[in-house]
């Protein structure tokens, strides 16, 4: 295997690792906080709304947008690391 192929393989593995971690975070926030842990979170309030309801309606969307920016930053670093930056 050539050096270029090794770099491409390492790049792809690291990219997949980032994707899996970020998707797990999004799943935990959207499904976990909005559905599974809703009753426990409803003991707290945020802006007058029960926290479980807030995560189901707004929180998962906010977290998703934040994760997009985190992914962009991680990918920019990864591109520079492997020489794929523009």
Backbone torsions as a table, in degrees:
resi	resn	phi	psi	omega
1	UNK	NA	134.6	-177.5
2	UNK	-77.9	166.2	179.7
3	UNK	-61.8	-37.7	179.8
4	UNK	-64.4	-40.8	178.3
5	UNK	-68.2	-37.5	177.8
6	UNK	-64.7	-42.7	177.3
7	UNK	-62.4	-43.6	-179.9
8	UNK	-64.1	-39.8	179.0
9	UNK	-66.6	-44.3	178.5
10	UNK	-64.7	-40.0	177.5
11	UNK	-59.9	-47.7	-177.7
12	UNK	-65.6	-41.1	178.7
13	UNK	-62.3	-43.1	179.1
14	UNK	-67.4	-38.1	177.1
15	UNK	-62.1	-45.9	178.2
16	UNK	-62.2	-38.1	178.4
17	UNK	-62.0	-44.8	176.9
18	UNK	-60.6	-45.0	-179.5
19	UNK	-60.7	-45.5	-178.7
20	UNK	-63.5	-45.0	179.9
21	UNK	-61.1	-46.3	-178.3
22	UNK	-67.8	-37.5	178.3
23	UNK	-69.5	-34.6	176.0
24	UNK	-65.4	-42.4	176.9
25	UNK	-60.1	-45.9	179.9
26	UNK	-63.3	-40.6	178.4
27	UNK	-62.8	-45.8	-179.5
28	UNK	-61.3	-42.3	-179.0
29	UNK	-70.1	-46.9	-174.7
30	UNK	-76.3	-52.8	-177.4
31	UNK	-81.7	-44.6	-177.5
32	UNK	-66.7	-56.1	-176.6
33	UNK	-73.7	-31.6	-177.5
34	UNK	-83.9	-25.9	-175.4
35	UNK	-124.6	-58.4	-172.8
36	UNK	-68.9	-44.6	-175.9
37	UNK	-103.3	19.0	-175.4
38	UNK	-59.1	-46.3	-176.9
39	UNK	-63.0	-41.2	178.7
40	UNK	-67.4	-39.3	-179.3
41	UNK	-73.4	-23.1	-179.6
42	UNK	-67.6	-11.1	176.0
43	UNK	-70.0	-18.4	179.5
44	UNK	-108.8	155.6	179.2
45	UNK	-124.1	146.8	177.5
46	UNK	-136.2	113.7	-179.0
47	UNK	63.6	29.7	179.8
48	UNK	87.9	-4.9	-179.0
49	UNK	-109.7	150.1	175.2
50	UNK	-63.2	140.1	-173.3
51	UNK	-62.7	-38.0	177.6
52	UNK	-62.3	-43.0	176.8
53	UNK	-64.0	-43.0	-179.2
54	UNK	-60.4	-44.9	178.8
55	UNK	-63.4	-38.7	-179.6
56	UNK	-66.9	-35.3	-175.1
57	UNK	-94.8	-39.3	-172.6
58	UNK	-124.3	-43.0	-171.3
59	UNK	-58.4	-42.3	-178.7
60	UNK	-66.3	-32.9	177.6
61	UNK	-67.8	-45.1	178.6
62	UNK	-61.3	-44.0	179.9
63	UNK	-63.7	-40.0	178.4
64	UNK	-61.0	-43.9	179.4
65	UNK	-64.4	-42.3	177.4
66	UNK	-61.8	-41.4	180.0
67	UNK	-65.5	-30.9	175.4
68	UNK	-61.8	-46.6	179.4
69	UNK	-66.0	-37.2	176.5
70	UNK	-63.3	-43.1	179.6
71	UNK	-62.9	-42.3	178.5
72	UNK	-60.2	-44.8	180.0
73	UNK	-64.2	-44.1	178.9
74	UNK	-62.9	-40.5	-179.1
75	UNK	-69.5	-35.8	175.9
76	UNK	-61.7	-42.9	177.1
77	UNK	-64.5	-40.7	-179.2
78	UNK	-66.9	-40.3	177.1
79	UNK	-60.6	-43.3	178.5
80	UNK	-65.5	-40.2	-178.8
81	UNK	-60.2	-40.1	-177.0
82	UNK	-102.1	6.4	174.5
83	UNK	78.4	24.9	179.1
84	UNK	-101.4	6.9	-179.3
85	UNK	-74.6	158.1	-176.7
86	UNK	-89.3	NA	NA
